[in-house]
């Protein structure tokens, strides 16, 4: 059953000459881990920003669990969790204070909230740092708290924008294991990354986006199999998007 | 929703309490500012306790006018007459140099024979009048008239002296000379009438003015620097909340927490209300600290104590609505600005402009007409007028209601613009 349905979605920023997302259609199904891959400036973050309700599309439409932001924005927000690429945390608050605050914004309270925070920190290996300020955390520790803040309310659909960027292998493994566990319990995950091997391991299906359009989609194995000479997803990516730089403003 | 608002306020309070530098800026700096400004301005408002300004006097007259000027200037209480520097009597050139170098604010140079010529001038006029009434031979009077050249009393001012001070000095000297002239006229009349031994004319003033201010109970209230400064500079501090508040919002955007908050199932307004309540609390604490400084610290510094009287609730209400207006502006600035480099200097400069226009530094009534009109648009002026209504004019709740409504409308308008701007921005 589809959880996200995107129909001819386009986005053109006010001062831009080109569409960041152009006439894009896509379906994402419940319970899958879906990877949105593409070079810099391909339109991944713009697409996720629209799906999270941060910016409005220029044209086209999409639904999340059959709901639209136009009609029921608060219902959608209750269903989704967002993990931005930045460490979206207050550096002068402790890990617990950050998580309690973000959890409370989803209506979680009391013992339930406290136990979710404790449990989450424990799974991420951060229990002994629960009452330390985020500002003192390493990049990997911040990433783990950042992820926890997005899933504390156990969303049905989780948007992850490069969740493992800038972390060591150990932190990355903890994060990926945790995501797998969440997915096993029924959470749908939409994920963007430049780590193609990681995406290959984690994702059930992948869409490669170039210039705001989906140029190919399928399971990682399907994409590898249908691309001549490709041994992994990185080969597929290079074959489809080329080796040229994508610098654009 | 109340629970979420409570948690948002808790978070803001935690953030504030962890920012020690910010707390110092919010609470300590305004108190230091209030004390400093009040100490500096003390003399302007309270002439009784004012410091004496040294004034150079070059006496080329050596007559009774010089003596009177010396005595009267000394008696005014605001001036200290200086005629010798390093033990030597000053001449005009030395006095001029000393003033233009900035060592003194003012030099008064009395011309030679000023007393003699003034006496002669008055005597001739009196003789003329007496002749008209046949007390003397008019022909003799006409024949005896000597032409007297006009005398210049030279005033040298330090170029840095403010115009208002110059005007006050000129006015004092004018009054002094008029008094001398008047006394002289009476004296010459007495001499001419041959009643030298005993005063015939009562040359005391029968007109005098009394300054009557509003009264609190049986006590007449005298506005002092303290009664002006505590509300004015408290207001200035309250409006400076614009800077940390706008920075706070810009930080939320730059550190990514705003993204999380926008994707939460809470309206943007709740997020803003969380900040509003927190900063309102901060502004009220600021205000009460300033009151405490005025009441308890000022007397220790030989300044008059701030008198709250029975206006505590009215003052609190005015501070609360002034705080709301400041918060509305801070939220709007934080919403529009994209970097701290934009919000901080703009916020600080704009608050200074609002203060200047609002009459915190210079009273509105002395401003040019155009600025007086503009000042009516400054929320700081609305709040300051409200404070003065309460403290200096014994205004009632009804008197300050228009100010309160204006401040509330300003808050609502700025908040509305911020919400609409944010909504519009996200459609880009």
Interface residues (C-beta under 8 A of the other chain):
Chain A: X13 X14 X52 X53 X54 X55 X56 X74 X77 X78 X80 X82 X84 X85 X86 X87 X88 X89 X90 X91 X92 X93 X97 X100 X101 X102 X104 X105 X106 X107 X109 X133 X149 X150
Chain B: X3 X4 X7 X8 X10 X11 X14 X15 X18 X19 X255 X256 X257 X259 X260 X261 X262 X263 X264 X265 X266 X426 X427 X428
